Amino acid sequence: MALPKRRLSKARGRKRRTNWKLSAPNVIKCNQCGHARLPHHICPNCGFYGDRQMVGGAED
């Protein structure tokens, strides 16, 4: 296994990590109820996926 001959400076290591960012999840609104949901997922509020009801939703 290769080992570095010299210790890397803090700046060099931090420079390498500058692009490690978290990205916000892509959120869209449900066609049925308008609640925010992830794309290609069943809506957690109404249980619809596209035009079909997959799960019994929270219907009051």
C-alpha positions as CSV (number, residue, x, y, z in Angstrom):
1,M,0.0,0.0,0.0
2,A,1.4,3.4,-0.9
3,L,2.2,5.9,1.8
4,P,2.8,9.6,1.5
5,K,6.4,10.7,2.0
6,R,5.3,14.0,3.6
7,R,2.3,15.1,5.6
8,L,-0.3,17.0,3.6
9,S,-1.0,20.5,4.8
10,K,-4.5,21.4,6.2
11,A,-5.1,23.7,3.3
12,R,-4.4,21.0,0.7
13,G,-6.8,18.6,2.4
14,R,-9.5,21.2,2.8
15,K,-9.1,22.3,-0.8
16,R,-9.8,18.8,-1.9
17,R,-13.0,18.6,0.2
18,T,-14.5,21.9,-0.9
19,N,-16.9,20.2,-3.3
20,W,-18.3,17.7,-0.8
21,K,-21.7,19.3,-0.5
22,L,-25.2,18.1,0.4
23,S,-27.8,18.7,-2.2
24,A,-31.4,19.4,-1.3
25,P,-33.8,16.6,-2.3
26,N,-35.8,17.2,-5.5
27,V,-39.4,17.7,-4.3
28,I,-42.5,18.0,-6.5
29,K,-46.2,18.5,-5.6
30,C,-48.7,15.7,-5.8
31,N,-51.2,15.9,-8.7
32,Q,-54.1,14.8,-6.4
33,C,-53.6,16.7,-3.2
34,G,-50.8,19.2,-3.8
35,H,-48.7,17.8,-0.9
36,A,-44.9,17.8,-1.4
37,R,-43.5,14.4,-2.3
38,L,-40.4,12.8,-3.9
39,P,-40.6,12.0,-7.6
40,H,-41.3,8.3,-8.4
41,H,-42.7,7.8,-4.9
42,I,-46.2,7.2,-3.6
43,C,-47.6,10.4,-2.0
44,P,-47.4,10.0,1.8
45,N,-50.5,12.2,2.3
46,C,-53.1,10.7,-0.1
47,G,-51.4,7.4,-1.2
48,F,-51.6,8.1,-5.0
49,Y,-48.9,7.3,-7.5
50,G,-49.8,9.1,-10.7
51,D,-53.5,8.6,-11.3
52,R,-53.8,5.4,-9.2
53,Q,-54.4,5.0,-5.5
54,M,-51.9,2.6,-4.2
55,V,-52.3,2.9,-0.4
56,G,-55.2,4.0,1.7
57,G,-54.4,7.7,2.5
58,A,-55.2,9.9,5.5
59,E,-58.7,10.8,4.4
60,D,-60.7,12.6,7.1
